[in-house]
Amino acid sequence: MNTLGPRLLAIAAILALPGCMSLRAYDGKKLGGDSVAVVKGDYKVRAGAPLSLLLRKADEYPIDVRYSAVELLPGVHTLLIDCQINGSVSRYSIEAELEAGVKYRIVGESGSGNRDCQNVRLNALN
């Protein structure tokens, strides 16, 4: 009986799960969703999507490949974002006033022919 297939599938699932975790970018105990702002980027592994927006840093907190979102206290924050499009990477810095209890999504705009990233911004989801 070949058990390699199920083992590889289990390993892939374990490796994929961390990409959807949120980094807590503040000190102290964990706060509820109504007390923090959440900024969501893209998962590090993308299935054929031409454009990917990856969180790299929130204020002084580096964001590694395990995280696709960051939890922040309300206030002004600086986010460092990589916009990857068809093998090209552009880095953007966004300074934004974030509100408690609000989820934000990073949105990117590509140039003609999906050759480069023209703009990156935050959109409130709720």
N, C-alpha and C positions, 0 to 999 in steps of 0.2 A: 504494500500500500504506500502510495506517495503522499507524504505529509508536507512536502516543501511548498506546494501551492497555498494551502491554508496558513502556513507559517508566514510566508511572504505577505499575504493579504493582511494578517494581523499586525505585522510590523509596519506596513504602509499606513494602516488605520491609526496606529499609535503615533506615528510621525506626523500625520496630517492633523490630528486633533489640536496640538498646541498652537497652530496657526490661527485659531479662532479665539484665543484667549485674550483677555484685556490686562494690560499693565497698569498697576495702581501707581500713579506718579504723584504721590503725596505721602507725607510722613504720618505716623499715628495709626490708629485702628481703622479697619475697613468701614466705610460709610455706605449707607443705603443709596439706591439709585436716585432718590429725590434730593440728595445732598451733593451729588457730583455731576459733572458734565462728562459725557462719553464721546470720544472722537473715533470714528471707524474708518479704517483704510481698507485696502484689499488684502486678500490672503496672499502669502508669499508665493504659493504655487497656483498658477492660473491655467485654466484649461483652454488654451487657444485665444484668450481675450487679447486684442491688440494693445490695449492700454491698461496699465496697472499703477496704482497709487499706493506707495509703501511709506508708512510712518517710520522715520529714522530717529527722531528725537522730539521730546516734549520738554521745553525749558531745559533743565540740566540733566534730564533722564534719557539716556540712550535707550532705544527700543530695538531689541534684537528680533531675529526671525521667528521666534515663538509667538509673537504678538501681532495681531492685526487691528487692535483697538487700544485706546488709552483712557483711563479714568483720571479726571483732573478736578481740583477744587474750583469753584466759581471764581472768575476774575480774568485778567489779561494773561494770555499764554503765547509763547512762540513755538510753533511747530515746524519741524524740518521734514520735508516730504520729497521722496524721489518719484518722479513720473517716468515710468518705463514704457516705451512704445517702440515696437518692432526692433528691439536691440539697442535703441538709443535711450540714454538716461539724462534727464534734466532735474536739477535740484531746486526746490522752492522753499522759501521761508515765509510762513504766514503768521502774522500777529493778530490774535482775535480775542474779543471779550466773550467768554463762555459763561452760560447761565446754568445754575444747578437744576438737575432734573431733565435737562435737554440732551438728546442724542444728536450728534452731528455726523455727516458723511462727507468725506473728501471727494470732490468732483473735479475732473480734469477735462480740458477741451483740447482736442487734437487739431493740428493744421490740416491743410488740404492733402488728401491722399494718405492720411494717417502716418505722416512722416515724422512729425515732431509734436511735442506738447506745447501748446500755446499759453495755457493758463491753468492754475489750480486754485480752488476756493473751497470754503466750507458751506454746506447747506444744513440747516436745522431740519431734523426729521419729524419732530413733534412740537 
